Amino acid sequence: MAEITTVARPYSQAVFEFAQSKNKFAEWSQMLGFMSAVVSEPQMQSLVNNTTIKKDKLTKLMADICSGKLDEHGLNFVKVLMENRRLVLLPEIALQYETLRAEAEGTIEAEIVSAFAVSEAQQSDIAAALQKRLGRKVTLKTTINEDLIGGAVVKAGDLVIDGSALGRLDKLSTAMNV
C-alpha cells in the first residue's frame, strides 16, 4: 500500500499544481473521480493489468469511455499514465488530489457516525467546534450505525473522537482485562 501511495504522489502533486495554476480545482475533481470510477470497474481493471494489450489501444479505449467527461488536459493525463502503465493508480491519485485540494482551500470533511439521527442544530454545533479546533472550514457527512448503542464517533482527517457507548464499553473491557 505504501508503494502505491508513493508512486501516485508525483502524479497527484502535478495535477494539483496544474489545477491550482488554472483555478480549476472542481473540474479536476470531477475528471479524476470519473477516471477513477472507470478504472475501478472489474472489466477495466483486467484490461489495465493485461500487459499484452498495446498501450495505444488501451489509451484509445479509455479516451472513448471518457469522451465528453475529460478536457484535453485530462486526456493528456490519461496518455501519460498509460505510457507509464500507471492507470491503475487513478483512485489513489484522486484521493491524494482531494487531500491537497482540501488543504489548499482550508477545508476538511468530517464524518459523524451516530447511533441515532443527528439534528441540524447538533450538526451545526459539532461543525463549529471542529472548525475552531482544526482551524479549517468543516463539511459534515452523517451516517447512522445502531451498533454504537448510543453517542457518536467523529472523524476528521487523522482526528477521531469516539464518544459512543460501544467505544466506552470497549475501553472499560480493556481496562478490566489488565
C-alpha positions in Angstrom: 0.0 0.0 0.0 2.8 2.4 0.8 4.3 1.7 -2.6 1.1 2.7 -4.4 0.9 5.9 -2.3 4.5 6.7 -3.1 4.2 6.1 -6.8 0.9 8.1 -7.1 2.3 11.1 -5.2 4.1 12.8 -8.1 1.1 12.4 -10.4 -1.3 13.8 -7.8 1.0 16.7 -7.0 1.4 17.5 -10.7 -2.3 17.5 -11.3 -2.9 19.6 -8.2 -0.3 22.2 -9.2 -1.8 22.3 -12.7 -5.4 22.7 -11.4 -4.2 25.4 -9.0 -2.5 27.3 -11.7 -5.6 27.3 -13.9 -8.0 27.7 -10.9 -9.8 24.5 -11.9 -10.0 22.5 -8.7 -13.6 21.4 -9.2 -13.1 20.4 -12.8 -10.1 18.2 -12.0 -12.0 16.7 -9.0 -14.8 15.7 -11.4 -12.4 14.4 -14.1 -10.3 12.4 -11.6 -13.4 11.0 -9.9 -14.8 9.8 -13.3 -11.4 8.3 -14.4 -11.1 6.6 -11.1 -14.6 5.1 -11.4 -13.8 3.8 -14.9 -10.5 2.2 -13.9 -12.1 0.7 -10.8 -14.6 -1.3 -12.8 -13.5 -5.0 -12.7 -13.6 -5.4 -16.5 -11.4 -2.3 -17.0 -9.1 -3.5 -14.3 -8.4 -6.7 -16.1 -7.6 -4.8 -19.3 -5.4 -2.3 -17.5 -3.5 -5.0 -15.8 -3.1 -7.0 -19.0 0.4 -6.1 -20.3 -0.3 -7.9 -23.7 -2.7 -5.1 -24.7 -0.9 -2.3 -26.5 -0.7 1.0 -24.7 -2.2 2.9 -27.6 -5.3 0.7 -27.8 -5.9 1.0 -24.1 -5.4 4.7 -24.3 -7.9 5.0 -27.1 -10.4 2.8 -25.2 -10.0 5.0 -22.1 -10.4 8.1 -24.2 -13.6 6.7 -25.8 -15.1 5.7 -22.5 -14.3 9.1 -21.0 -15.4 11.1 -24.1 -17.2 14.2 -23.1 -16.1 13.9 -19.5 -12.4 15.0 -19.9 -11.0 18.1 -21.4 -7.8 18.0 -23.5 -5.6 18.1 -20.4 -7.5 15.2 -18.8 -7.0 13.2 -22.0 -3.3 14.1 -21.9 -3.1 12.9 -18.3 -4.6 9.6 -19.3 -2.0 9.3 -22.1 0.9 10.0 -19.6 -0.5 7.5 -17.1 -0.9 4.8 -19.9 2.5 5.5 -21.3 3.9 4.6 -17.9 1.4 1.8 -17.2 0.1 3.7 -14.2 -3.7 3.9 -15.0 -4.2 1.6 -12.0 -3.1 4.4 -9.7 -6.0 6.7 -10.6 -8.1 6.0 -7.5 -5.1 6.8 -5.3 -4.1 9.8 -7.4 -7.7 11.1 -7.0 -7.6 10.6 -3.2 -4.3 12.4 -2.8 -5.5 15.2 -5.1 -8.6 15.8 -2.9 -6.4 15.9 0.2 -4.2 18.5 -1.4 -7.2 20.5 -2.6 -8.9 20.5 0.8 -5.6 21.6 2.4 -5.2 24.5 -0.1 -8.8 25.6 0.3 -8.7 25.3 4.1 -11.4 22.8 4.3 -11.8 19.3 5.7 -14.6 16.7 5.5 -15.7 15.3 8.8 -17.9 12.3 9.4 -20.3 11.8 12.2 -21.3 8.2 12.8 -24.0 8.1 15.4 -26.4 5.6 16.9 -29.3 8.0 16.2 -30.1 10.8 13.8 -28.2 14.0 14.4 -30.3 17.2 14.3 -29.3 20.2 12.2 -28.6 22.2 15.4 -26.3 19.4 16.7 -24.5 19.2 13.3 -24.0 22.9 13.4 -22.6 22.8 16.9 -20.2 20.0 16.0 -19.1 21.7 12.8 -18.4 24.9 14.7 -16.4 23.1 17.4 -14.4 21.2 14.8 -13.8 24.4 12.8 -12.5 26.1 16.0 -10.3 23.1 16.9 -8.9 22.4 13.4 -8.8 26.0 12.0 -10.5 24.9 8.8 -13.9 25.0 7.3 -15.7 21.8 8.0 -18.1 19.9 5.8 -20.1 17.2 7.7 -21.3 13.9 6.5 -23.5 11.9 8.8 -24.3 8.2 9.0 -26.3 6.1 11.4 -24.8 2.9 12.9 -27.2 1.5 15.5 -24.4 -0.9 16.7 -22.8 2.1 18.5 -25.7 1.7 21.1 -25.6 5.5 21.9 -23.4 8.5 21.3 -21.3 9.1 18.2 -17.9 8.9 16.6 -16.5 11.9 14.9 -13.7 11.5 12.3 -11.9 14.5 10.6 -8.7 13.7 8.9 -6.5 12.0 11.5 -8.7 13.1 14.4 -11.0 10.5 15.8 -13.3 11.3 18.7 -15.1 8.3 20.0 -18.0 9.3 22.3 -20.0 6.2 21.5 -21.4 3.8 24.2 -19.7 1.0 22.3 -16.4 2.7 22.4 -16.7 3.4 26.1 -17.6 -0.3 26.8 -14.6 -1.4 24.8 -12.4 0.9 26.9 -13.9 -0.5 30.1 -13.5 -4.1 28.9 -9.8 -3.4 28.1 -9.2 -1.8 31.5 -10.8 -4.7 33.3 -8.7 -7.3 31.5 -5.5 -5.6 32.6 
